[in-house]
């Protein structure tokens, strides 16, 4: 990992990506500061309350950070999408991002870049269309959520801070996330396509996602960056690849109507939506994927 960052601020560092970023920063002797809601356990933690008028009461430890990385947001798949939970999904992203930007505004020495999470879901359900960072947004709840999220992060540009929107696809890790939830069923030979399996999936290995984030700190990219490997696959291709990696059959499909009954709106917008995004900005900036192909990625991860 190469970056010119000396001190980096992380918000949302307890999740899969954030935890991996902090470990990588510490291994590379980068000073990792974390915004936490609990009482700080070390000098590397700064307490904050994103719902308060002043989110961070003492910003002195944050002076001199080179970059801020914001990853907070309620889990999309942990609850059925009721009206209340959809509001929580949006507010957890927009309000926390506003609090981060206001905190950066209060610093005497502001960072040069804010990297804020978003998702390839901003493109919506687009069939076989190849989607780059120049593609227009789609329609739907996830699209509207991402647009509001990115708009809030963009306010940091008025402070002279470069802003990168990290549009994540499915991040693959054995320890956490979507792949971990799939493994028990696939190991039992109970895996299969979601719906007809023709929907495109964006995926990226966690190790490449971490490397790409630190790469962007030292880049000149300003705007969206698709965090997806350069070889997207259909759900059917992903299913077959995971079955091969585990040496198990993967032939039990989950019909679209059953998914809709079980999961509601999330089935149509996440599980069955087709988004074929490619990482044009990352590749144009000189980033090289270590695991660009799914079979190799699954072999390395599992």
N, C-alpha and C positions, 0 to 999 in steps of 0.2 A: 504494500500500500504506500502510495506516495502522495503527499500533500504538503503545502507550505503552512498549514494551520498550526498555530502554537497553542491556542486555547479554544475549545469548541463548547458551545452550550447545547444541551440536549433537553428536549421537552417530550415526554412520552417515551422515556428510555426503559420502561419496565416491560414493554411488549417484545415480540420476537425480533423485529428489526432493530429497535432501539437498544435492546440488550446486546445484540451482536455488534452494533456500532460502538458502544461503550467499551466492550471487550477489545475490539480491534484498535480503538484509539489508545487504550491503556497499553496494549502490546507494542504500539508504535511510539510510546512515550509522548502522546498528545494529552495535554491536560483536559480532562473531560469534566465539565460542570453540568449538574443536573438540576432542573426545576422539579421539586417534589412537593406533594401536599402534606406529608407528614413532617414531624420535627426532624431537622437535619441530623444525620448520623455521622457526618464527617464534613470537613471543610470543602469537599467537592459537591455538596448538596446545598441548594438554596431553596428555602420554603416559599411557596407561592399559593395564592388562591385566585384562580382565573375568574371567579365569579365576583370578586371584590372590586371596588372602585379603583383601588391601587393593588395590583396583583402581587407585587414584590415590594415589601416595605424597605428592605436594605439591598440596593442594587450594587453596592461597592464591589462585591466579589465578582460581578459580571463585567466590570470594566476591563477592556483589553481583549475581549473575545474576538476571534477572527471570523467565526461563522456561528450561526444558530440553526439548529435542525429541529423542526417541529413535527411530531408524529402522532399527537394525541387525537382521540376520537372514539366514541362508543362503538363497540363491535357490531358490525352489520348483521352477523348471523347468530348472535347469542339469544335473540328474542324474536318472536313473531312481530311483523311490522304493524302494530296497532298505531293509531293516530298519535298517542302519547310517545311511543318509542320512536316513531319517525321524527317527531319534534326533538327528542333527545339526540338522535343521530346528527341532526343538523346543528343544533345548538352546541353540542359538545365540540364540534369542529370549528364553527364560526366564532363562538365566544372565546374559546381558548386561543384561537389564532389572533383575534383582536387583542387579547391580553398580552400575547407575546409581542406583537408589534408595538403596543403602548409601552411595554417594558423596555424594548430596544430604543424607543424614542426618548426615554428618560436618561439614557446613558450619555456620558460625556464623550466616550470613545465607542462609537457604534461599530458593529461588525460590517464587513464588506458584503456579506451575502446571507440571505435567509433561504433555507431549503425547507419547503413545507410539503407535507404529504398531500396527495390527491389520488386519483385512480383512473385507469383506462376506461372505467365505466362512464366517464364523461362523454364518450363517443356514442353510447347507447347501443342498441341492437341494430347492427349494420350488415348482416349477412356476410358475403364474401369480400366486401369492399376492404381494400388495404388502407389502413389509417395511419397517417403520420401526425406529427405535432401541428401541422398546418390544416388538418381536417377540422371541419366544423363540429360543434357539439351535437349530440342527438337529442332525444326527448325522454322524459321520465323522471322519477324521483331521484335516482342516483345521479343523473345528469344535473338536475337542479341543485342537488347538494354539492357536487363538485364545483359547479360554477360559483356558488356562494362562497365556498371555502377558498377557492383561488382568488376571488375578488377581494376577500378580506386580507389575504397574504400580500396581494399586490399593493396594498396601502403603504407597505414599507418602502416602496420605490420613492415616495415623496420625501423619505428621510435620507436618500442617497444610497440605499441598500439594494444591491442586486437581488432579484427574487427568482428562485427556480421552483417550479411546481413538479413534484415527483409523482408522476402518474403511474402508480403501481399496477401491474397485473398480479396474478397469483404468485406469491413468493413461496418457493418450495424449500421446506426444512423438515427433517425427520423429527425434530423435537417439538415443534409448535406449528400452528396454522392449519391450512386446508389439507395438506398432505398427511399430516399426523392423524387427522380425523378419518381420512380414507383408508389408512393402512390396516386397521383391524378387519374391516370387511373384505378387502382385497386379499389379505393373508388367509382368510377362510374360503377364498374362491367365490365370494359373493359379490364381487364388483361387477360393474357394467356401465353401459352408456347412460347418460342423463338425457331423457327424451330420445330424439332420433340420432343424437351424437354428431350431427353435422355442424353444430355451432362452434365457432372458433374460440380458442382459449389463449390468452396471453399468460405466459409464465416466465419466471426468472429464478435462478438459484439464489438462495440467500447470500452465498459468498460473493456472487457477482453484484448483487444489489448493494452490499456493503462497500465493495470496491468502487462501484459507480458513484455512490454518494460522496465518498472522499475525493474521487476524481473531479466531481463537479465543483467542489470548493475551490480548486485551483484553476478552473476553466473560466471562460468568458460567457457561458450560456446564461441567457436571461429569458425566462419564460418557461414553457412546459418541456418536460423531458419524459418520454415514454420509458418506463422501467419494465421492459419486456425483452426476452431473448429475441434474436433476429430470426428465429424459426418458430413462429406460432404453429399450433397444431389444433386439429378439431378435437372435440371431446372424445370421439371414437378412437382417434389416434392416441390420445393421452391414455385412455383406458387400456388399449392394447399394450402400450409401452410399459405402463405400471404393472400389468399382469406379467409381461416378460421379465421385468426386473425382479419380481417376487416369485417367478416360476409357478404361477397360479393361473387358472383360467379366469377370464373376466367376461362372462357371457350373460349376466343377469341384468337386463336393462331396467331402468326406473322410468316408467312411462310419464310423459309430460303431465297428463291429467292427475296422476298420483302425486307428483311433486307439487303441483298447484294446490291440491287438497291439503297436503302435509305442511307446506311451508308458506302458502299464500303468495303475496305479491313478490316476495324475495325470489321465488322460483322463476318468474318471468323476467325479472330485472337482473338477476345474478346467475342462476344456475342454467338457464336456457337461452340467455342472450348471447348473440354472436358478435364478438369484437376482435377484429384482426389487426391489432396495432403493431407497428414496427418501430425500433429505436433509432430513427434517423438522426436525432440530435446527438445522442450519445456516440454513435459511430462517427459522425462528422467531426466531433470534438476530439477524436483520437482514442476513445475508449475501446479496449479489446476484451471481448467476453472470453472467459476461461471455459465456460460450459455453454456453448451456443446451441447445442442439440440436446433434445430431451432424453434420448437413451443414455447419453454420456452423463447428463446431469443426474438422472435417477440412479445410475450406477455409483456415482461419486457420493450421493447423499445417503443412499441406503446401505 
